[in-house]
């Protein structure tokens, strides 16, 4: 076991867990409502859309959903098999489950030393649009036909798969330790998307 390298990776993993808690907070703000298409929206609230200079969108209130209930029953460390993880350079033996409130996550080290820790998170209460991204750059993208948000700042890169207004799945890597975070996130997101119900 590589103790000094693993200790650093565990420390970065803990830091990622803290970032998960911070980024999982919902934010509501006054603004100008713009309808979005999220299917049935019986409850709505105005929320500022990150990266739009303060524009807001009408979105469903965060809350439990049938997709969220399904995600709750999943183990994020078992979504991707060993072969899939190693195919993108992740060490499957390092998978460590972290449940923080409504977020169920698994952190992994990469096979190459000094590369960012990768976090797979299942958010069973907040959809992609209900999360607080702070001052990070947010770009709407598609991952194999599914709407997603790619979020980047100076210390992390993540892709948030939009499952429904009350649930999302996240792949995140931090650049704090070293290495580029977005390439591994962009490689894992389609694999996670395929593994989701």
C-alpha positions as CSV (number, residue, x, y, z in Angstrom):
1,X,0.0,0.0,0.0
2,X,1.4,3.4,-0.9
3,X,0.9,5.1,2.4
4,X,2.2,8.7,1.9
5,X,0.5,9.0,-1.5
6,X,-2.8,7.4,-0.2
7,X,-2.8,9.7,2.9
8,X,-2.7,12.7,0.6
9,X,-5.4,11.3,-1.6
10,X,-7.5,10.6,1.5
11,X,-7.0,14.2,2.6
12,X,-8.1,15.4,-0.8
13,X,-11.1,13.0,-0.7
14,X,-12.2,14.5,2.6
15,X,-11.8,18.0,1.1
16,X,-14.0,16.9,-1.8
17,X,-16.6,15.6,0.6
18,X,-16.6,19.1,2.2
19,X,-17.0,20.6,-1.2
20,X,-19.9,18.3,-1.9
21,X,-21.7,19.5,1.2
22,X,-21.1,23.1,0.3
23,X,-22.2,22.8,-3.3
24,X,-25.2,20.8,-2.4
25,X,-26.9,23.7,-0.8
26,X,-30.0,25.1,-2.5
27,X,-30.2,28.8,-3.4
28,X,-33.2,30.9,-4.1
29,X,-33.0,34.5,-5.3
30,X,-35.3,37.1,-6.7
31,X,-35.0,37.8,-10.4
32,X,-36.9,37.6,-13.6
33,X,-38.7,34.3,-14.2
34,X,-38.1,32.5,-17.4
35,X,-40.0,29.3,-18.0
36,X,-38.0,26.1,-18.5
37,X,-39.1,22.7,-19.6
38,X,-38.8,20.3,-16.7
39,X,-42.0,18.3,-17.2
40,X,-44.7,18.6,-14.6
41,X,-44.0,21.5,-12.2
42,X,-46.6,21.7,-9.5
43,X,-44.3,23.8,-7.3
44,X,-42.0,26.5,-8.7
45,X,-39.5,29.0,-7.4
46,X,-37.3,31.6,-9.0
47,X,-33.6,30.8,-8.9
48,X,-30.6,32.6,-10.4
49,X,-29.0,30.6,-13.1
50,X,-25.3,30.5,-12.6
51,X,-23.2,31.9,-15.4
52,X,-26.0,34.1,-16.8
53,X,-25.1,37.4,-15.2
54,X,-28.0,37.2,-12.7
55,X,-30.8,36.0,-15.0
56,X,-33.1,33.6,-13.3
57,X,-35.1,30.6,-14.3
58,X,-38.4,29.1,-13.1
59,X,-37.6,25.7,-11.7
60,X,-39.3,23.1,-9.6
61,X,-38.7,23.3,-5.9
62,X,-36.1,20.8,-4.7
63,X,-37.6,17.8,-3.0
64,X,-37.8,14.1,-3.0
65,X,-38.7,12.4,-6.3
66,X,-39.2,8.9,-7.6
67,X,-35.8,9.2,-9.3
68,X,-34.3,10.4,-6.0
69,X,-35.9,7.4,-4.2
70,X,-34.3,5.1,-6.8
71,X,-30.9,6.8,-6.3
72,X,-31.2,6.3,-2.6
73,X,-31.2,2.6,-3.1
74,X,-28.0,2.6,-5.1
75,X,-24.5,2.3,-3.9
76,X,-22.3,4.9,-5.8
77,X,-19.3,2.6,-5.3
78,X,-21.0,-0.2,-7.2
79,X,-22.4,1.7,-10.2
80,X,-19.3,1.2,-12.3
81,X,-17.5,-2.2,-12.5
82,X,-13.8,-2.7,-12.1
83,X,-13.1,-3.0,-15.8
84,X,-15.0,0.2,-16.6
85,X,-13.1,2.1,-13.9
86,X,-9.7,0.9,-15.0
87,X,-10.5,1.7,-18.6
88,X,-10.5,5.4,-17.7
89,X,-7.5,5.2,-15.3
90,X,-9.4,4.9,-11.9
91,X,-8.2,2.4,-9.3
92,X,-11.3,0.4,-8.3
93,X,-9.7,-0.9,-5.1
94,X,-9.7,2.7,-3.7
95,X,-13.5,3.2,-3.8
96,X,-14.7,4.7,-0.5
97,X,-18.3,5.4,0.2
98,X,-19.2,8.7,1.8
99,X,-22.8,9.6,2.7
100,X,-23.3,13.1,3.7
101,X,-26.9,13.8,4.5
102,X,-28.8,13.6,1.2
103,X,-25.7,13.0,-0.9
104,X,-24.4,9.5,-1.4
105,X,-20.9,9.5,-2.8
106,X,-17.9,7.4,-3.6
107,X,-14.3,8.7,-3.9
108,X,-11.7,7.0,-6.0
109,X,-8.0,7.5,-6.6
110,X,-6.6,7.3,-10.1
111,X,-4.1,4.6,-11.1
112,X,-1.5,7.3,-11.9
113,X,0.0,8.9,-8.8
114,X,-0.6,12.7,-8.2
115,X,-3.8,12.8,-10.1
116,X,-7.0,14.3,-8.8
117,X,-9.4,12.2,-6.6
118,X,-12.6,11.4,-8.5
119,X,-15.9,11.6,-6.7
120,X,-19.2,10.1,-7.9
121,X,-22.2,11.6,-6.1
122,X,-25.9,10.7,-6.2
123,X,-27.9,13.7,-5.0
124,X,-31.3,12.4,-4.0
125,X,-32.9,15.7,-3.2
126,X,-31.6,18.5,-5.6
127,X,-31.7,18.6,-9.3
128,X,-28.9,20.2,-11.3
129,X,-30.6,23.6,-11.5
130,X,-31.3,23.8,-7.7
131,X,-27.7,23.5,-6.6
132,X,-25.5,26.5,-5.7
133,X,-22.5,26.8,-7.9
134,X,-21.3,30.1,-6.5
135,X,-18.9,31.9,-8.8
136,X,-17.9,28.8,-10.8
137,X,-18.3,28.8,-14.6
138,X,-21.4,26.8,-15.6
139,X,-22.0,25.6,-19.1
140,X,-25.0,23.5,-20.2
141,X,-23.9,20.4,-22.1
142,X,-25.3,17.0,-23.1
143,X,-23.9,13.7,-22.1
144,X,-25.2,11.0,-24.4
145,X,-28.5,12.9,-24.9
146,X,-29.0,13.8,-21.2
147,X,-28.9,17.4,-20.2
148,X,-26.0,18.2,-17.9
149,X,-24.1,21.1,-16.5
150,X,-20.3,21.3,-16.6
151,X,-19.1,23.4,-13.6
152,X,-15.5,24.6,-13.3
153,X,-13.5,26.9,-11.1
154,X,-9.9,27.2,-9.9
155,X,-10.1,24.1,-7.6
156,X,-12.6,21.6,-9.2
157,X,-14.3,20.5,-12.3
158,X,-17.7,18.6,-12.3
159,X,-20.4,17.4,-14.5
160,X,-23.9,17.4,-13.0
161,X,-26.3,15.0,-14.8
162,X,-29.8,16.4,-14.6
163,X,-32.0,13.4,-13.7
164,X,-35.1,15.4,-12.7
165,X,-35.9,18.6,-10.7
166,X,-35.3,16.6,-7.4
167,X,-32.3,14.4,-8.3
168,X,-28.9,14.6,-10.0
169,X,-25.7,12.6,-10.4
170,X,-22.3,14.3,-10.2
171,X,-18.8,13.4,-11.3
172,X,-16.2,15.7,-9.7
173,X,-12.5,16.0,-9.5
174,X,-10.4,18.5,-7.6
175,X,-7.3,20.3,-8.9
176,X,-6.1,21.0,-5.4
177,X,-3.6,18.1,-5.3
178,X,-2.4,18.3,-8.8
179,X,-3.3,17.4,-12.3
180,X,-6.1,18.5,-14.6
181,X,-9.6,17.7,-13.3
182,X,-11.8,18.1,-16.4
183,X,-10.4,15.3,-18.6
184,X,-11.2,12.6,-16.1
185,X,-14.6,14.1,-15.3
186,X,-15.4,14.2,-19.0
187,X,-14.3,10.5,-19.4
188,X,-16.4,9.2,-16.4
189,X,-19.6,11.2,-17.0
190,X,-20.8,9.1,-20.0
191,X,-20.0,5.9,-18.1
192,X,-22.0,7.1,-15.1
193,X,-24.9,8.2,-17.3
194,X,-25.1,4.7,-18.8
195,X,-25.1,3.1,-15.3
196,X,-28.0,5.2,-14.1
197,X,-31.6,3.9,-14.1
